[in-house]
Amino acid sequence: MPLAVYVLGLSIFAQGTSELMLAGLLPEMATDLSVSIPQAGLLISAFALGMLVGAPVLAVVTLRWPRRDSLLGFLAIFIAAHIVGALTSDYWVLFATRVVSAFVYAGFWALGATAAVSLVPENARGKAMSIVAGGLTIATIIGLPAGTVIGQHFGWRAAFWVVAALSALSAIGVLAKIPGGRPTVVPRLRNELRTMANPRLWLSYGITALSTGSLFVTFSYLGVMLADTTGISETWVPAVLALYGLGSLIGIGIGGRTSDAHPFRTLYVGAAGITVIATGLALTANLPAPVIVLVFLLGAFGFATNPALNTRVFAMAGTAPTLATATNYSAFNVGITIGPWLGGIAIGAGLGYASVGWIGAMMGTAMLAAIVWAHYLHRRPTAQTRAPQPIPELAR
């Protein structure tokens, strides 16, 4: 596997830490900014909103730009947004910095994924994507609990400064290892838009959104639920969140190995697992022992589907993957937006933190139904069905 793929994974780790760490910082941020926990939770949705818009917009804008230059530009804006966020005391300014940083993070995801896949053979796409997305799972193991500990001892602003420093370090790696120049085959916007007309692609986006929503409706309030409902001491919350991250790393590793050969089997197992685990969390939210086990399994099954969700899109997009891939990341963030929003509504209505488990189970069930439909259509080839094609390579 090329070293550049691991550099992209490191970059996602740095930025993904910011995406995830708010789940462990909500109480401190709510107190400091004088807002409620659900309002603080909307900062997670704000990040998802920026990613929702940023991925397809930046994919089109930078379609003919050198990928390395684009990636470095995204990182520079991401760093600046976190510096502003660390300095502000205004909730809405912080909200805006979350949107901006997520906007460019989405562009990095879209171009970074396309770059990673272009550097490996067709039968290694799932593994390459598991390494890139693995940066996010490592962020859950290290970045999320570390951010929580930093927030508890030095304030949430310190966590933002650490993310800015990590992102600057990753920019050095991108400059050193990502090939410069434009792709050897310059993408055409017309071909990209023609690919987007495939209805099966949009069904795949729906599965992505449901998968992510079913996971994040629980994950977004996990830190608060562990302390408030489960009764785990705040000092142990980072350790439990790290256990979730360990499960995520194991899950995405397994998913990366099975997604190329068995994409639907991977999706079925992941969706069924998320549904059962979310139900279990709803039923046992006040019991520490089963909750700790279920948190680990939630990460494992939730992230096992990630490589399959991505490789399915690459397979259907053929030689015009940039916009299709970017839109898939928007679909991820539809789920990240809707999940915390629905969870916030349930919590605000007085249903308690256990209610997010029931919402996750319902979304997991809907995901299973969508996978069955997609699998049925997959077995009925049409003229629109594309065989997997090589991704245009980066100029070296």
SVG drawing of the C-alpha trace seen along z (x, -y; Angstrom):
<svg xmlns="http://www.w3.org/2000/svg" viewBox="-42 -36 50 48">
<polyline fill="none" stroke="black" stroke-width="0.4" points="0.0,0.0 1.5,-3.4 2.7,-5.6 0.6,-8.4 -2.6,-6.5 -1.4,-6.4 -0.7,-10.1 -4.3,-10.7 -5.5,-8.5 -3.4,-10.6 -5.0,-13.8 -8.4,-12.4 -7.4,-11.5 -6.4,-15.1 -9.6,-16.5 -11.8,-13.7 -10.8,-14.4 -12.6,-17.7 -15.6,-16.0 -15.9,-13.5 -14.6,-15.2 -17.6,-17.4 -19.5,-14.2 -17.2,-14.3 -17.2,-18.1 -20.9,-19.0 -21.3,-19.6 -18.2,-21.9 -19.2,-23.8 -22.9,-24.2 -21.8,-25.6 -19.1,-28.0 -21.4,-29.2 -24.5,-29.4 -26.6,-27.1 -28.5,-23.8 -27.0,-20.4 -29.3,-20.0 -28.2,-23.4 -24.5,-22.4 -25.4,-19.2 -26.4,-21.3 -22.7,-22.2 -22.3,-18.5 -25.1,-19.0 -23.5,-22.3 -20.3,-20.4 -22.4,-17.8 -24.2,-20.6 -20.9,-22.0 -19.8,-18.6 -23.2,-18.1 -22.8,-21.1 -19.0,-21.2 -18.3,-17.8 -20.2,-18.2 -19.5,-21.9 -15.8,-21.7 -15.6,-18.5 -17.0,-20.5 -15.0,-23.7 -11.7,-21.8 -12.3,-19.2 -9.4,-20.4 -7.2,-21.7 -4.0,-19.8 -5.3,-17.6 -2.3,-18.2 -2.8,-22.0 -6.5,-21.6 -5.9,-19.3 -3.4,-21.8 -5.8,-24.7 -8.6,-22.8 -6.2,-22.1 -5.2,-25.8 -8.8,-27.0 -9.6,-24.2 -6.7,-25.3 -7.8,-29.0 -11.4,-28.1 -10.3,-26.2 -8.1,-29.1 -11.1,-31.4 -13.3,-28.8 -10.8,-28.5 -10.8,-32.3 -14.5,-33.2 -17.0,-33.3 -20.0,-33.7 -22.1,-30.6 -23.0,-31.6 -19.5,-32.5 -18.5,-29.1 -21.4,-27.6 -20.1,-29.4 -16.6,-28.1 -17.9,-24.6 -19.7,-24.9 -16.7,-26.4 -14.2,-23.8 -16.6,-21.0 -17.1,-22.5 -13.4,-22.2 -13.1,-18.9 -15.7,-17.5 -13.7,-18.6 -10.6,-16.9 -12.6,-13.7 -13.9,-13.7 -10.6,-14.4 -8.5,-12.4 -10.7,-9.3 -10.4,-9.6 -6.7,-10.2 -6.2,-7.1 -8.2,-4.8 -6.3,-6.1 -3.1,-4.9 -4.1,-1.2 -5.3,1.7 -9.0,2.2 -9.1,5.1 -7.5,3.1 -10.0,0.2 -11.8,1.4 -8.5,1.8 -7.3,-1.7 -10.6,-3.2 -10.4,-1.3 -7.0,-2.9 -8.2,-6.4 -11.4,-6.1 -9.4,-4.3 -8.0,-7.7 -11.5,-8.5 -11.7,-5.3 -8.3,-6.1 -9.7,-9.5 -12.4,-7.8 -9.8,-5.7 -7.2,-8.5 -8.6,-11.8 -12.1,-11.6 -11.0,-10.5 -8.0,-12.7 -10.2,-15.7 -12.5,-14.8 -9.7,-14.6 -8.2,-17.9 -11.6,-19.5 -12.1,-18.3 -8.7,-19.5 -7.9,-22.5 -11.2,-23.6 -12.7,-22.8 -10.8,-25.6 -7.5,-23.7 -8.9,-20.8 -9.5,-23.1 -5.9,-24.3 -4.6,-20.7 -6.7,-19.9 -5.2,-23.0 -1.7,-21.8 -2.4,-18.2 -3.9,-19.5 -0.8,-21.6 1.4,-18.5 -0.8,-16.5 -0.4,-19.3 3.4,-18.7 2.8,-15.0 0.4,-15.9 3.0,-18.3 5.8,-15.7 4.0,-12.5 0.9,-13.2 1.8,-13.4 1.6,-16.9 0.1,-17.9 -3.3,-17.2 -4.7,-13.7 -3.3,-12.0 -6.9,-12.0 -8.6,-15.3 -12.2,-14.7 -15.0,-16.2 -18.0,-17.7 -20.4,-16.4 -19.3,-12.8 -19.5,-13.3 -23.1,-14.7 -24.1,-11.8 -23.0,-9.3 -25.2,-11.0 -28.3,-10.1 -28.1,-6.5 -31.0,-5.9 -29.2,-3.0 -26.5,-5.4 -29.1,-7.5 -30.4,-4.4 -26.9,-3.7 -26.7,-7.3 -29.9,-6.6 -28.3,-3.5 -25.3,-5.6 -27.5,-8.3 -29.5,-5.7 -26.4,-3.8 -24.7,-7.0 -27.9,-8.4 -28.5,-5.1 -25.0,-5.3 -24.7,-9.0 -28.1,-9.5 -26.6,-7.4 -23.0,-8.4 -23.6,-12.1 -25.1,-11.9 -23.1,-8.9 -20.8,-10.9 -23.7,-12.6 -25.8,-9.3 -22.9,-7.4 -22.6,-10.0 -26.3,-10.9 -28.2,-7.7 -25.7,-4.9 -24.1,-6.4 -20.5,-6.0 -18.1,-8.4 -17.0,-11.3 -13.4,-10.2 -14.2,-6.8 -16.2,-8.3 -13.1,-8.8 -12.1,-5.2 -15.6,-3.9 -15.5,-6.2 -12.0,-4.8 -13.6,-1.4 -16.1,-2.5 -13.1,-3.7 -11.4,-0.3 -14.5,1.4 -14.7,-1.0 -11.1,-0.2 -11.7,3.5 -14.9,3.1 -13.5,1.0 -10.5,3.3 -12.8,6.3 -15.1,4.3 -12.1,3.3 -11.2,6.9 -14.7,8.1 -16.2,5.1 -14.5,5.7 -15.6,9.4 -18.8,9.3 -20.3,5.8 -23.9,6.8 -23.0,9.4 -21.0,6.8 -23.9,4.3 -26.4,6.9 -24.3,7.8 -23.6,4.2 -27.2,3.1 -28.5,6.0 -25.8,5.4 -26.6,1.7 -30.3,2.4 -29.9,5.0 -27.2,3.1 -29.2,-0.2 -32.2,1.7 -30.0,3.2 -28.7,-0.3 -32.3,-1.6 -33.2,1.4 -30.1,1.4 -29.1,-2.3 -29.0,-2.4 -26.9,0.8 -23.1,0.1 -21.9,3.6 -24.1,4.3 -23.8,0.7 -20.0,0.9 -20.1,4.1 -22.7,2.6 -20.7,-0.6 -17.8,1.5 -20.1,3.4 -21.8,0.3 -18.4,-1.0 -17.5,2.3 -20.8,2.9 -21.3,-0.8 -17.9,-1.2 -17.8,2.2 -20.2,0.9 -18.1,-2.1 -15.8,-0.6 -18.7,1.2 -20.7,-2.0 -17.8,-3.7 -16.7,-0.9 -20.3,-0.4 -20.3,-4.1 -16.9,-3.7 -18.2,-0.6 -21.3,-2.3 -19.5,-5.6 -16.9,-4.0 -14.5,-6.5 -16.3,-9.5 -16.0,-9.0 -15.3,-12.5 -18.7,-14.0 -20.3,-10.6 -17.9,-10.1 -18.4,-13.7 -22.1,-13.2 -21.7,-10.0 -19.9,-12.0 -22.8,-14.4 -25.0,-11.4 -22.9,-10.4 -23.5,-13.9 -27.2,-13.8 -27.2,-11.0 -24.9,-12.9 -27.2,-15.9 -30.5,-14.1 -29.3,-11.7 -28.3,-14.3 -31.3,-16.5 -33.8,-13.6 -32.0,-12.7 -32.1,-16.3 -35.9,-16.4 -36.4,-13.3 -34.2,-14.4 -35.8,-17.9 -39.3,-16.3 -38.2,-14.6 -37.9,-11.1 -34.4,-10.7 -31.1,-9.7 -32.1,-6.1 -34.6,-7.2 -31.8,-7.8 -31.3,-4.0 -34.9,-3.4 -34.4,-6.0 -31.1,-4.3 -32.9,-0.9 -35.7,-2.4 -33.2,-3.9 -31.2,-0.6 -34.4,1.3 -35.0,-1.2 -31.4,-0.7 -31.9,3.1 -35.0,2.6 -33.0,0.3 -30.2,2.8 -32.7,5.6 -34.1,3.3 -30.6,2.4 -29.5,6.1 -32.7,7.0 -31.9,4.3 -28.2,5.4 -29.3,8.8 -31.3,7.3 -28.6,5.8 -29.6,2.9 -27.9,0.8 -27.0,-1.7 -25.1,0.9 -21.4,0.2 -18.5,2.6 -15.8,1.3 -13.4,-0.8 -9.9,-2.2 -9.9,-5.6 -7.8,-8.2 -4.4,-8.1 -2.6,-11.1 0.2,-12.6 3.5,-11.8"/>
</svg>
